Amino acid sequence: MGTKASPGRWVRVPVVRQGYIDVLRVGQRKRVIHGLFQADVTRLMARRAAVRAAGAQPLSVTASVAHAIGVAVAENPMLHALPVGRRVRVFDDVDINTQIEVRLEDHSIVKPHIIRAAQAKSPREIHDELRAAQRPEPQDDRFLRAMERFLALPAASRAPFWWYLRRRPELFRKLGGTVGLSAVGMFGPQGGWAIPISMPTLMVAVGGMETRPAWIDGSARPRTYLNLTVSVDHDIVDGAPAARFADRLCTLLDEAAA
């Protein structure tokens, strides 16, 4: 006799998933182009290994990427301009929105953290800020409860908020920053790229890391590459500026350990 198949079980989807669904729904309305790039981080990773071998904590890769994004966007502010009708609002400061996992007493939450004026901060300052944001605070649980109450509303009741937010650049910047950074791909064991859906004009998704040979000075040498996806709203940014931004971003990461 064969084994009786398990009927499975029902699992309640966390209400906070509705927030991701809302953002994805809004983001899918944009005309986005994606560019897949590789940044040579051989020197950066060697520097991190040397710091770790000396018994100190190296800077996180996310901090180095965020710093490079801040500098590169500040050099071309249209990359984080926010459209309103036939005009765009261009900001001076690069506010990078990234997601951080915070461990509470009996569960973990993922909350947004905005690195304000990233172009004016050093990689060390950004690293320390992100580490501090990972420490649980009393307001983290209150934030989760407030978000759950909002997301428990019917989708038709939440829609006006997202409509209003997209038409108020200052409020959008305050609540969501001006640039999106997703580092979820770094948790994968192999190389690869992430293709994100997001609301900001510019989204940088950090993919996997891989080591492969490269032809340098007449010989093949192992190099470590970080895969990056640069996604831009094509209504605001053309392909050429996006490619120049990506090239500058890769250069800054190559120089990060210098």
C-alpha positions as CSV (number, residue, x, y, z in Angstrom):
1,M,0.0,0.0,0.0
2,G,1.2,3.5,-0.8
3,T,1.7,6.2,1.8
4,K,-1.3,8.5,2.1
5,A,-0.5,11.9,0.8
6,S,-0.5,14.7,3.4
7,P,-3.3,17.2,2.9
8,G,-1.0,20.1,3.9
9,R,-2.1,23.0,6.1
10,W,-3.2,26.6,6.0
11,V,-0.7,29.3,7.0
12,R,-1.7,32.9,7.5
13,V,0.2,35.3,5.4
14,P,1.7,38.1,7.6
15,V,-0.3,41.3,7.1
16,V,3.0,43.3,6.5
17,R,3.3,41.5,3.2
18,Q,0.5,43.8,2.0
19,G,2.9,46.6,2.2
20,Y,5.3,44.9,-0.2
21,I,2.4,44.2,-2.5
22,D,1.4,47.8,-2.5
23,V,4.9,49.0,-3.3
24,L,5.2,46.4,-6.1
25,R,1.8,47.4,-7.5
26,V,2.9,51.0,-7.7
27,G,6.3,50.2,-9.0
28,Q,5.0,48.0,-11.8
29,R,3.3,51.1,-13.4
30,K,6.7,52.7,-14.1
31,R,8.6,52.2,-17.3
32,V,11.9,50.9,-15.9
33,I,15.1,49.8,-17.6
34,H,17.6,47.5,-15.9
35,G,21.3,47.3,-16.4
36,L,23.4,44.4,-15.2
37,F,26.9,45.3,-14.1
38,Q,29.9,43.8,-12.3
39,A,32.1,45.8,-9.9
40,D,35.6,44.6,-9.3
41,V,35.8,44.4,-5.5
42,T,39.0,42.3,-5.3
43,R,40.9,45.0,-3.4
44,L,37.9,45.8,-1.2
45,M,37.5,42.1,-0.1
46,A,41.2,41.7,0.5
47,R,41.1,44.8,2.7
48,R,38.2,43.4,4.6
49,A,40.0,40.0,5.1
50,A,43.1,41.8,6.4
51,V,41.0,43.8,8.9
52,R,39.2,40.6,10.1
53,A,42.6,38.8,10.4
54,A,43.8,41.6,12.6
55,G,40.9,40.9,15.0
56,A,38.8,44.0,14.0
57,Q,35.4,44.3,12.4
58,P,35.6,45.2,8.7
59,L,33.2,47.6,7.1
60,S,30.2,45.9,5.6
61,V,29.9,45.6,1.8
62,T,26.5,47.3,2.1
63,A,28.1,50.4,3.7
64,S,30.7,50.6,0.9
65,V,28.0,50.3,-1.8
66,A,25.8,52.9,-0.1
67,H,28.7,55.4,0.1
68,A,29.5,54.8,-3.5
69,I,25.9,55.3,-4.5
70,G,25.7,58.6,-2.5
71,V,28.8,60.0,-4.2
72,A,27.8,58.9,-7.8
73,V,24.2,60.2,-7.5
74,A,25.4,63.5,-6.1
75,E,27.4,63.9,-9.3
76,N,24.3,63.4,-11.4
77,P,21.3,64.5,-9.3
78,M,18.7,63.7,-12.0
79,L,19.2,60.0,-11.1
80,H,17.1,60.6,-8.0
81,A,14.7,63.2,-9.2
82,L,11.1,62.6,-8.3
83,P,8.5,63.3,-11.0
84,V,5.3,65.3,-10.4
85,G,3.3,65.9,-13.6
86,R,5.5,67.6,-16.1
87,R,8.1,68.6,-13.6
88,V,10.6,66.8,-11.5
89,R,11.9,67.6,-8.0
90,V,15.7,67.4,-7.8
91,F,17.2,67.0,-4.3
92,D,20.6,68.0,-3.1
93,D,21.0,65.2,-0.5
94,V,21.0,61.6,-1.5
95,D,18.8,59.7,1.0
96,I,19.2,56.0,0.5
97,N,16.4,53.7,1.6
98,T,17.5,50.2,2.6
99,Q,16.0,47.3,4.5
100,I,17.3,46.1,7.8
101,E,16.5,43.0,9.8
102,V,15.9,43.7,13.5
103,R,15.6,40.9,16.0
104,L,13.0,41.5,18.7
105,E,12.3,39.4,21.7
106,D,10.3,36.6,20.0
107,H,10.5,37.5,16.3
108,S,12.4,39.4,13.7
109,I,11.1,42.3,11.6
110,V,12.4,43.9,8.5
111,K,12.2,47.7,8.7
112,P,13.3,50.4,6.3
113,H,16.2,52.6,7.3
114,I,17.1,55.8,5.4
115,I,20.7,56.8,5.2
116,R,20.3,60.6,5.1
117,A,22.8,62.7,3.0
118,A,24.8,59.5,2.1
119,Q,27.0,61.6,-0.2
120,A,28.4,63.5,2.9
121,K,29.1,60.4,5.0
122,S,32.1,58.2,5.1
123,P,31.8,54.4,4.7
124,R,32.6,54.0,8.4
125,E,29.9,56.4,9.4
126,I,27.4,54.5,7.2
127,H,28.6,51.2,8.6
128,D,28.1,52.4,12.2
129,E,24.7,53.8,11.4
130,L,23.5,50.6,9.9
131,R,24.8,48.6,12.8
132,A,23.1,50.9,15.3
133,A,19.8,50.6,13.4
134,Q,19.9,46.8,13.8
135,R,19.7,47.1,17.5
136,P,16.1,46.8,18.7
137,E,14.5,49.9,20.0
138,P,11.1,50.3,21.7
139,Q,9.7,52.2,18.7
140,D,10.4,49.2,16.4
141,D,7.5,47.2,17.8
142,R,5.3,50.3,17.8
143,F,6.2,50.9,14.1
144,L,5.3,47.3,13.3
145,R,1.9,47.5,15.0
146,A,1.1,50.8,13.4
147,M,2.0,49.4,10.0
148,E,-0.1,46.4,10.6
149,R,-3.1,48.5,11.4
150,F,-2.7,50.5,8.2
151,L,-2.1,47.4,6.0
152,A,-5.1,45.7,7.5
153,L,-7.3,48.3,5.8
154,P,-8.9,47.3,2.5
155,A,-6.7,47.9,-0.6
156,A,-9.1,50.5,-1.8
157,S,-8.7,52.4,1.4
158,R,-4.9,52.3,1.2
159,A,-4.7,53.4,-2.5
160,P,-5.3,57.1,-1.9
161,F,-2.3,57.2,0.5
162,W,0.1,55.9,-2.3
163,W,-1.5,58.2,-4.8
164,Y,-0.9,61.2,-2.5
165,L,2.6,60.1,-1.6
166,R,3.7,60.0,-5.2
167,R,2.6,63.6,-5.7
168,R,4.4,65.0,-2.7
169,P,8.1,64.7,-3.3
170,E,9.1,66.1,0.1
171,L,6.9,63.6,1.9
172,F,8.1,60.8,-0.4
173,R,11.7,61.7,0.5
174,K,10.9,61.9,4.2
175,L,9.2,58.5,4.3
176,G,11.0,56.6,1.6
177,G,14.2,58.4,0.7
178,T,15.3,59.3,-2.8
179,V,17.2,56.1,-3.8
180,G,16.4,52.5,-3.1
181,L,19.1,50.0,-2.2
182,S,18.4,46.2,-1.9
183,A,21.1,43.9,-0.6
184,V,19.0,40.8,-0.5
185,G,21.0,39.1,-3.3
186,M,24.2,39.1,-1.1
187,F,22.7,36.3,1.0
188,G,23.0,33.9,-2.0
189,P,26.0,31.6,-2.1
190,Q,26.7,32.1,-5.9
191,G,26.8,34.9,-8.3
192,G,23.7,36.3,-9.9
193,W,21.6,39.4,-10.3
194,A,18.4,40.6,-8.7
195,I,15.7,42.3,-10.8
196,P,13.8,44.6,-8.5
197,I,10.5,46.5,-8.6
198,S,10.5,49.7,-6.7
199,M,9.0,53.2,-6.4
200,P,12.1,55.5,-6.5
201,T,13.6,56.7,-9.8
202,L,16.8,54.8,-9.0
203,M,17.1,51.4,-7.5
204,V,20.4,49.5,-7.0
205,A,20.1,45.8,-6.2
206,V,23.2,44.0,-4.9
207,G,23.4,40.5,-6.3
208,G,25.8,37.7,-5.6
209,M,29.6,37.7,-5.6
210,E,31.8,35.5,-7.7
211,T,35.5,35.0,-8.3
212,R,36.7,34.3,-11.9
213,P,39.9,34.9,-13.9
214,A,40.5,38.1,-15.6
215,W,43.1,39.0,-18.2
216,I,45.4,41.6,-16.5
217,D,48.8,42.8,-17.8
218,G,49.1,39.8,-20.0
219,S,48.1,37.1,-17.6
220,A,45.0,35.6,-16.1
221,R,44.4,36.5,-12.5
222,P,41.6,35.7,-10.1
223,R,39.3,38.7,-9.5
224,T,36.3,39.0,-7.3
225,Y,33.2,40.7,-8.8
226,L,30.1,42.0,-7.1
227,N,27.0,41.8,-9.3
228,L,24.9,45.0,-9.4
229,T,21.6,45.8,-11.0
230,V,20.9,49.4,-11.7
231,S,17.2,50.1,-12.4
232,V,16.0,53.5,-13.4
233,D,12.7,55.1,-14.4
234,H,13.1,55.6,-18.1
235,D,10.6,58.5,-18.0
236,I,13.3,60.5,-16.1
237,V,16.6,58.9,-16.9
238,D,18.0,57.8,-20.3
239,G,20.2,54.8,-20.8
240,A,23.5,56.7,-21.3
241,P,23.3,58.6,-17.9
242,A,22.4,55.4,-16.2
243,A,25.4,53.6,-17.8
244,R,27.7,56.5,-16.7
245,F,26.3,56.3,-13.2
246,A,26.9,52.5,-13.1
247,D,30.5,53.0,-14.4
248,R,31.2,55.6,-11.8
249,L,29.7,53.3,-9.1
250,C,31.9,50.4,-10.1
251,T,35.0,52.7,-10.2
252,L,34.2,54.0,-6.7
253,L,33.9,50.4,-5.4
254,D,37.2,49.4,-7.0
255,E,38.9,52.4,-5.3
256,A,37.1,51.8,-2.0
257,A,40.1,50.0,-0.5
258,A,42.7,52.4,-1.8
